Amino acid sequence: MHGLRPSGSPLQRLQARQTLKPINFICISPEAKSVQLMGDFNDWNSESHPMKRSFDGSWHLSVQLSHGGHHYQFVVDGKRTNDPRAQGLARNEAGEKVSMILVS
């Protein structure tokens, strides 16, 4: 049994945390001209993750995220907006409410 690690070993748990998973974000804003996604995963850059508009007026984007909690917001026509369908709300460093998602 030398060289084999049980499935719950610290090494395997660490590797799972480093794995990226595709997470789908959806913003329902049919009147919007543009929607971006920003969060702790892109240093709150409102330009780096533009979302794509669907025929029904919703906006979509898939982002590779690591295990753990992530904070984010949509930027709808230049205005920061929390996700009403988020898993929860948290506060950023400035004490403002932001959306939260947990990736496992």
N, C-alpha and C positions, 0 to 999 in steps of 0.2 A: 504494500500500500504506500510505499515511499513515492513522493512526487505528486500524489493525488491530494486535492483539497476538498473538504466537504463543501456542499453548495452554499452554506452560509458563512464561508470564511471571510475574514476582513478584506482580503485581496479582491474577492469577487464582489463584495458590497461596494468597495471603492470603485471598481471598474463600472458597475452599474450607474453610479453617480456621474461618471464621466461620459456616459453614453448620451447622444443627442437623439431626441424624438421629434418627429414632425407634429407641430401643434397648429391646428386650424383656428384662425381668428375670423370672426364675422361681425361686421358692423352694419346694422340696419339703419340706413340713412338715405332714402331714395331721392331726397332733394339736394344732396351734397354734390358739389362740383369736384371735390377731391377729399380723400381720406388717407391718412398715414397712420402707421402704428409706431409707437415709441415706448421704450421701457428700459429697465436695467440691463437688458440683453443687448442694447445698442447705444448705451450711454445717453439715453434720452434724446437721441438725435431724431428730430421730427422729419428729416428729409430722407433717411436711409431705407425706410421700409414703406414705400407707397403701396396702397391696397388696390386691388383690381375690382372694378364695378361689374356686377352681373346684370343680366337682362331684367331681373326683378327689382333692381335698385339697391340690393345689398352689396356690401363690399367684402372681399375675401383676401386672405393671405395666409400661407403656411410658413411657419418659422421653425427652425431646428432649435430646440431648447434643451438644456441639461436638466437633470433631476433636481427637484427642490422648488421653492417658491419664487415666483417672479412677479414684479410690479410692472404695470403698463397703463397706457392710456391711448385712446384714439385721438387724432387731430382732424377734426371735421371742419373743412373750409377755414383752417387756421386757428380754430378754437379747441383747446384741450377738453376732452370728454371722457368720463368714465364709462365703462362697459356695464350696462344694466344687467347683463347675463354673466357677469364675472362670478368666480367662486367666492369672492369676498372683497372687502375693502381694507386697505392698509394706509399708513401715512408715510410720505416720503421724508427726506431730510428737512424740508421746509415746513413740515407739519400738514401738508395738503393731502386730501384724500386721493388715493389712486386705486385702480383695479388690481386684483391679485389672482394669480392662477398657480395651482400646484401641479407639478409634473412628477409622475412616479415611474 
